[in-house]
Amino acid sequence: MAEPDKPATSMRSLERAIDILEVIDSSQHALRLTEIARRAGLPVATTQRILGVLEARGRVERDANGYRPGVALIFGAHAYLTTSPLLTAARPILHDLAAATGLTASLFKRIGWSRVVLARVDGASPLRYELPIGERLPLHLGAGKALTAQLTDTELTEFLEQLGNLGHPDRGPVDHDDFLAELKTIRDRGYSQARGEREPGMASVAAAVPDPAGATAAVQVTGTFADIPEDRVAELGVELQRAALAIARRIS
């Protein structure tokens, strides 16, 4: 009998462990073993075995309610935040942007069909809601649109298929054709804008950080409707594009 392909088997085990971590990471509460297995598409016995290893290494924690992310994940997050060339390049730009505009400046990066907050610098008036570092946010709202506009046609089709019905919290469903037209406008002018799409009364302007391989990061300024009236959007759009270009140049 031929011996199993050990490298292939090891790679599959690694993929399964990552699948399980992503299931746990995407949940807002602890998950039972059977629920993790169902969401990951794995047998319960396999899931339990992998969870045992992850728990022993501190990557997951378990209590009476189930499994949740473990404290050891902070080590990897800290290492990323201190060594990322993107963050190193962006931090001084964000400080300058917040000082120049008086608005809260933030950096986002696309991960799959979501975006994550990597850094933020408060403006003259701090936001009235929390925007924690590491928060997972949608791609079709707010600064996410600046990143969605950079997707290839194939990626955009896949994104819309998995997303289902688009919607704004305070305005209801959004037609796909209207959304695609908005993305074209964003690509043409170089920045996105949003008003009350995620938080009532809040507005933002964002621009993608240029990258020949495909833009996956964006810089944004956020404030109240009064802070960002419609007649200020174009000016901020230019400012955001300059900031995004400055970040790209510092990376290269």
N, C-alpha and C positions, 0 to 999 in steps of 0.2 A: 504493500500500500504506500502511495506517495505521501511524503510528509506535507503538512499544511504549509502554506506560504506565510511564514511568521511575520515578515514586514507588513504584508497586506492585512493580516489579522490584528497586528498591533495598531495599524492605522485606523481600522474599523472600530477598535475599542476606544481609541482617542476620539473619533468622531461621535461615538455614542455618549461619551462623557461630556463632550461639549454640548451635544443636543440636550442632555439633562440639565446642565448648568444654565443653558439659555431658557429652558422651560421655567426653572426656578427663578431666574433673574427677571423674567417678564411678568411674574405674578406679584400682586400687591399684598399677598398674604401667604402664610405657610400652606404647603400642599401635601396631601397624603400620598403614600407610595403608589397606590393604584392610579391616582390622578396624574402623577408625574409620568408613569409608564404609558398611560393612554395618550397624553399630549406628545410624548416623545416617540410614540409608535414603537415601543419596545416591550418585550416580555417582562412581566413583573419580577421574575427571578433575576434577569439580567440587570434590570434597573436597581434592584435591591443590592446586588453585588457592587455595582459601580458607586452607588450612594455610600456604601460602607467605606470604600476607598476615599471618596471625596470628604466624608465626615472625619475620617482619621487624619486627613491632611488639613482640616480646618476650612475647606472650601464650601461646605454646607454645614448647617447646624440642625439639630432635631430636638423637638420637645413634644408635648402631648398633642399639639395641633398639627404636627407634621414637619416637613423640611423647609428651610429657608436659606438664603445665602449666608455663608459663614464669614467670620471676621477675617480669615486669611486672605480673602479676596481684596481687602484693603491694601495689602502689600503690593499686589500687581497694579492696582489703581494708582497708588502713590508713585511707583516706579514710572508709570506712563506719564503722570503729571509733571514729573521732574526731569524726564529725559526726552520728551517729545519735541522734535524740531519745530513742529507747527506751533506748539504752545510757547516755546522759547521765542519764536519770531513774533507771535501775536501779542504777548503781554504788554510790551511798551506801546504798541499801536493802540490797544484797547484803552490804556490810560490816557493817551493823547486824545483819542476820540471822545472819551467821556468828558475830559476837561474842555475840549473845544465846543462840544454841543450841549453840555449840561445834562445829557441823557445817559441812561445806563447802557453800557456797551457790553456785548456778549459774543462769544465764539461758539459755533456749533459744528459738529461733524456728522455726516451721514453714515449710519451703520445699518446696512440692509434697507428695510423700508421704514426706518425711524431715524431720528436725529438725537444727538446727545449734547447736553450743555457741558462744554469743556472749561470755560472761564467766563468771568463777568467782572466788570468794574462799575460800581455805582456812580451815578451822575449826581448833580446838585440835589435832586430830590429822589431818594431811593424808591424802588418799586413798592407798591402797596401789597404785593404778593410775593411768595418765595419762589425762587428759580434755582433750586439746588444744583450744584455741580454733579454731573452724572445722571441728571433727570432725563428720562426717555420721553421724547415729544414727537408728535405726528409730523409727517412730511408735507401734508397738504394744507397746513395752516401756518400763518405767521412766517417766520424766517424759513420754514421748511420749503416754501414755494420757490425761494431763490435757489435751493438745491434741487428740487424736483424739476425745475426748468432746465437743469443741466443733464438730465437723464437722456440716454439714447432712445430712439423710437421703440426699440425692443424692450428696454427697461421700463419705459413709461407704460407700455401696454401691459406688462406683467404687474406693475405697480397698481394700475387702475383695476385690473382683474381681481387682485387680492384685497383691494381696499373696499370694494363694494360701493355703497352709497356715500358720496362725499357729503359733508355737512358742516355748517358753522353753528356753534352753540346758540347764538342769538338770532340766526337768520334762516335756519332750516336747511334742507337739502340744496346742493349745488349741482347744476347740470354738468355732465362730463364735457360737453362741447364748450360751454362757457369757461370751464376750468382750463381746457386745452388752449383756448383763445387767450386767457390770462397768462398762461405760461409763455406763449409766443411774445406777448407784450413785454414780459419780464426779460426774455432773451434779447429782444430788440433794444430796450432802453438800458439794460444792465443792472437793474435792481428790482426788488419786490417791495410792496407795501401792504400793510394789513391794518384794519381798524376793528377792534372788538371781536376778533376771530377766536382768540383763546380766552382772553380775560375782558369782561365788559369794561368799557371806558378807556382801554389801553390801545395804543397804536405803535407800530414799528416800521422800520425801513431796514432792508437787508441786501447784501450783495455777496455773491459767491467769490471765494478766493480762487483766482485763475490757476489752472493746472493743466498742462498739455495732455496728461493721462486721463483727464476727466475731473471736474471740480467736485469735491466731496466735503468741503468746509465752507462756512459762511460767517460773515461778521454782521452784527445787527445793533441798532440803537432802538431803545424802547422808552416810551413815556406816556403820559396821558394824552387824551385828545387835545387838550389845551396846549400841551408841550409840543405836539406835532400836528399843527393845523394843516389842512390840505395845501395851502400855499407855501409850506416849508418843505414838503416832501421832495420836490425836485432838487432843491439845494442839498438836502441830506443824502439823496441818492448819489449825487456827485461825490460828496464827502465819503460815503461808504465805499464807493468804487475805488477811490484813492487809497483808503485804508486797506481794502482787500488786496490791491496791487502791491502796496508796501509790504504786507505780510508775505505775499508770494515771492517778492524780491529778496526778503530776508532769509527765506528758506533755501533758495537756490544759491 
